[in-house]
Amino acid sequence: MQALGKSTVAGMLKGAAVALALSMPLSAAVAQEGAVMAEAMVITVTGEGRVDQAPDMATVSLGVTTEGATAAEALGANSAEIAKVLERLGSAGIEQRDVQTTGLSVNPNWQHNSSGEAPKISGFIANNGVTVRVRALDGLGSVLDAAVQDGANQLNGVEFGLQEPRPAQDEARRRAVADARARAELLAEAAGVKLGAIRSISETMGAPMPMPAFRMAAEAVAGAPVPVAAGEVATTANVTIVWEIAQ
């Protein structure tokens, strides 16, 4: 066998190195394509669950607004009126833990005119807002009636909810997962594939949806029974589930 010269051996090694270098990007590309295909072989579905049920509590927002020549006078009058409201609420069966002050302010009452002069302060206005939780809905009308008879001159809204929302939330979760599975199975059947293992589950929880709040002047309900329709509240849940496609 004829011995190979140094130049021939060097050329062969150089050629092998070039071939190896050229083959490496192709192998990496094939591996990357395989990883992308594996990653893409999933079904991602979002399921929704909803539970509607009658509420067992209400949150009432009411307030007292008073005027005075000075800030101290307006605030003093307001404090006296809100004390009457709180006392009447207690007489109506509302516990102290269910009453919370949500806003207190004293502001100038600016007097504007059409003559172009600068506005002037014409006394002061004090506002005190209170949020009341009513746990016995059959007495809600009486509570509203009692509040406006002793000083509350603003009724800003009523929202209905649940004292113990967890059971409704858990049921909404179950329904959301069942809905997601049903949708995923339908998609898999339509595509001619089968569902594999679950890769991930993520949840978006919705709080109980209150009934629309209303706002009215207290004078509109004072001295008359207040009819209240509680309706239903909705508790919702959303889950996103990623399934592998079975091979």
C-alpha positions as CSV (number, residue, x, y, z in Angstrom):
1,M,0.0,0.0,0.0
2,Q,1.4,3.4,-1.0
3,A,2.1,5.7,2.0
4,L,0.1,8.8,2.1
5,G,2.0,12.1,2.0
6,K,1.7,14.7,4.7
7,S,-0.2,17.0,2.4
8,T,-2.7,14.4,1.5
9,V,-3.4,13.5,5.2
10,A,-3.8,17.2,6.0
11,G,-6.3,17.6,3.2
12,M,-8.3,14.6,4.3
13,L,-8.5,15.9,7.9
14,K,-9.5,19.4,6.7
15,G,-12.2,17.9,4.6
16,A,-13.6,15.8,7.5
17,A,-13.6,18.9,9.7
18,V,-15.5,20.8,7.1
19,A,-18.0,18.0,6.7
20,L,-18.5,17.8,10.4
21,A,-19.0,21.5,10.7
22,L,-21.6,21.5,7.9
23,S,-23.5,18.6,9.5
24,M,-23.8,20.2,13.0
25,P,-26.2,23.0,12.1
26,L,-28.5,20.6,10.3
27,S,-28.6,18.2,13.3
28,A,-29.3,21.1,15.6
29,A,-32.1,22.3,13.3
30,V,-33.6,18.8,13.2
31,A,-33.5,18.6,17.0
32,Q,-35.1,22.0,17.3
33,E,-37.8,21.2,14.8
34,G,-38.6,18.0,16.8
35,A,-38.8,20.0,20.0
36,V,-41.1,22.5,18.5
37,M,-43.4,19.7,17.1
38,A,-43.4,18.0,20.5
39,E,-44.3,21.3,22.2
40,A,-47.0,22.0,19.6
41,M,-48.8,18.7,20.1
42,V,-51.1,19.9,22.8
43,I,-54.7,21.0,23.2
44,T,-55.3,24.1,25.3
45,V,-58.9,24.8,26.4
46,T,-60.5,27.3,28.8
47,G,-63.6,26.0,30.7
48,E,-66.2,28.1,32.4
49,G,-68.3,27.3,35.5
50,R,-71.1,29.3,37.0
51,V,-73.4,28.8,40.0
52,D,-76.5,30.9,40.5
53,Q,-78.2,31.0,43.9
54,A,-80.2,33.2,46.1
55,P,-78.2,35.6,48.2
56,D,-78.2,35.5,52.0
57,M,-76.8,39.0,52.8
58,A,-76.9,42.5,51.5
59,T,-74.5,45.4,51.7
60,V,-76.1,48.8,52.0
61,S,-74.2,52.1,51.3
62,L,-75.8,55.1,52.9
63,G,-74.7,58.5,54.1
64,V,-75.5,61.8,55.9
65,T,-74.9,65.2,54.3
66,T,-75.2,68.4,56.4
67,E,-74.4,72.1,55.9
68,G,-73.1,74.7,58.3
69,A,-71.8,78.3,58.3
70,T,-68.4,76.9,59.4
71,A,-66.6,73.6,59.0
72,A,-67.0,72.9,62.7
73,E,-70.7,73.6,62.5
74,A,-71.3,71.3,59.5
75,L,-69.2,68.5,61.0
76,G,-71.0,68.8,64.4
77,A,-74.4,68.6,62.8
78,N,-73.3,65.7,60.7
79,S,-71.9,63.8,63.8
80,A,-75.2,64.3,65.6
81,E,-77.2,62.9,62.7
82,I,-74.9,59.9,62.0
83,A,-75.1,59.0,65.7
84,K,-78.9,58.8,65.4
85,V,-78.5,56.6,62.3
86,L,-76.2,54.2,64.0
87,E,-78.5,54.0,67.1
88,R,-81.5,53.2,64.9
89,L,-79.5,50.6,63.0
90,G,-78.7,48.9,66.3
91,S,-82.3,49.0,67.3
92,A,-83.1,47.3,63.9
93,G,-80.8,44.3,64.9
94,I,-77.6,45.4,63.1
95,E,-74.5,44.4,65.0
96,Q,-71.6,46.8,65.4
97,R,-69.3,44.5,63.4
98,D,-71.5,45.0,60.4
99,V,-71.3,48.8,60.3
100,Q,-68.3,50.6,58.9
101,T,-67.5,54.2,58.1
102,T,-66.4,54.4,54.5
103,G,-66.0,58.1,54.0
104,L,-65.8,61.4,56.0
105,S,-65.3,64.8,54.4
106,V,-65.9,68.5,55.0
107,N,-65.6,70.8,52.0
108,P,-66.4,74.5,51.3
109,N,-69.7,75.2,49.6
110,W,-68.6,77.4,46.7
111,Q,-71.1,79.9,45.4
112,H,-70.8,80.6,41.7
113,N,-72.5,83.5,39.9
114,S,-73.0,84.5,36.3
115,S,-71.4,88.0,36.6
116,G,-67.9,86.7,36.2
117,E,-66.8,87.3,39.7
118,A,-64.6,84.8,41.5
119,P,-66.6,82.1,43.4
120,K,-67.1,82.6,47.1
121,I,-67.4,80.2,50.0
122,S,-71.0,80.1,51.2
123,G,-70.7,77.8,54.2
124,F,-69.5,74.2,54.4
125,I,-70.8,70.7,53.6
126,A,-70.0,67.6,55.6
127,N,-70.5,64.1,54.3
128,N,-70.3,60.8,56.2
129,G,-70.7,57.5,54.4
130,V,-71.5,54.2,56.1
131,T,-71.6,50.7,54.8
132,V,-74.0,48.3,56.5
133,R,-74.1,44.5,56.1
134,V,-77.5,43.0,56.5
135,R,-77.4,39.3,57.3
136,A,-81.2,38.8,57.5
137,L,-82.6,39.7,54.2
138,D,-86.2,39.5,55.3
139,G,-85.5,42.5,57.5
140,L,-83.7,44.6,54.8
141,G,-86.6,46.8,54.0
142,S,-87.1,47.6,57.7
143,V,-83.4,48.5,58.0
144,L,-83.5,50.8,55.1
145,D,-86.7,52.4,56.5
146,A,-85.1,52.9,59.9
147,A,-81.9,54.4,58.5
148,V,-83.5,57.1,56.5
149,Q,-85.9,58.1,59.3
150,D,-83.1,59.3,61.6
151,G,-80.7,61.4,59.6
152,A,-79.5,59.3,56.6
153,N,-80.4,61.5,53.5
154,Q,-78.4,59.5,50.9
155,L,-79.0,55.9,50.0
156,N,-76.2,55.1,47.5
157,G,-76.8,51.4,46.7
158,V,-77.6,47.9,47.8
159,E,-75.5,44.8,46.7
160,F,-76.5,41.2,47.4
161,G,-74.0,38.5,48.2
162,L,-73.1,35.3,50.1
163,Q,-71.9,35.1,53.7
164,E,-70.1,31.8,52.9
165,P,-69.0,31.9,49.3
166,R,-66.6,28.9,49.4
167,P,-69.2,26.2,48.6
168,A,-70.4,28.1,45.5
169,Q,-66.8,28.8,44.5
170,D,-65.8,25.1,44.7
171,E,-68.9,24.0,42.7
172,A,-68.1,26.6,40.1
173,R,-64.5,25.2,39.9
174,R,-65.9,21.7,39.3
175,R,-68.2,22.9,36.6
176,A,-65.3,24.8,34.9
177,V,-63.1,21.7,34.8
178,A,-65.9,19.5,33.5
179,D,-66.6,22.2,30.8
180,A,-62.9,22.3,29.8
181,R,-62.7,18.5,29.5
182,A,-65.9,18.4,27.4
183,R,-64.5,21.0,25.1
184,A,-61.2,19.3,24.8
185,E,-62.7,15.9,24.1
186,L,-64.9,17.5,21.3
187,L,-61.9,19.1,19.7
188,A,-59.8,15.9,19.9
189,E,-62.6,13.9,18.4
190,A,-63.0,16.4,15.6
191,A,-59.3,16.4,14.9
192,G,-59.1,12.6,15.0
193,V,-56.8,12.4,17.9
194,K,-57.0,11.4,21.6
195,L,-56.3,13.3,24.8
196,G,-53.2,12.4,26.7
197,A,-52.0,13.5,30.1
198,I,-52.7,17.0,31.6
199,R,-49.7,19.3,31.4
200,S,-51.0,22.3,33.4
201,I,-54.1,23.8,35.0
202,S,-54.5,27.5,35.8
203,E,-57.5,29.2,37.3
204,T,-59.2,32.6,37.2
205,M,-61.7,32.9,40.0
206,G,-64.6,35.2,39.9
207,A,-66.2,36.7,43.0
208,P,-70.0,36.4,43.4
209,M,-71.5,38.8,41.0
210,P,-73.7,41.3,43.0
211,M,-77.1,42.4,41.8
212,P,-77.0,45.8,40.2
213,A,-76.8,48.6,42.8
214,F,-79.3,51.4,42.9
215,R,-79.0,55.0,44.1
216,M,-81.8,57.3,45.2
217,A,-82.5,60.1,47.6
218,A,-83.5,59.0,51.0
219,E,-86.6,61.1,50.8
220,A,-87.9,58.8,48.2
221,V,-88.2,55.9,50.6
222,A,-88.7,57.6,53.9
223,G,-92.0,56.9,55.6
224,A,-92.9,54.0,53.3
225,P,-92.0,50.3,53.3
226,V,-89.1,49.5,51.0
227,P,-89.8,46.6,48.6
228,V,-86.6,44.6,47.9
229,A,-86.1,41.9,45.3
230,A,-82.9,39.9,46.0
231,G,-82.9,37.8,42.9
232,E,-79.8,35.6,42.5
233,V,-76.1,36.1,42.6
234,A,-73.7,34.3,40.3
235,T,-70.3,32.8,41.3
236,T,-68.0,32.1,38.3
237,A,-64.8,30.3,37.7
238,N,-62.5,29.9,34.7
239,V,-59.8,27.2,34.2
240,T,-57.3,26.8,31.4
241,I,-56.1,23.2,31.0
242,V,-53.4,22.0,28.6
243,W,-53.6,18.4,27.5
244,E,-51.0,16.4,25.6
245,I,-52.1,14.7,22.4
246,A,-51.7,11.0,22.8
247,Q,-49.2,9.4,20.4
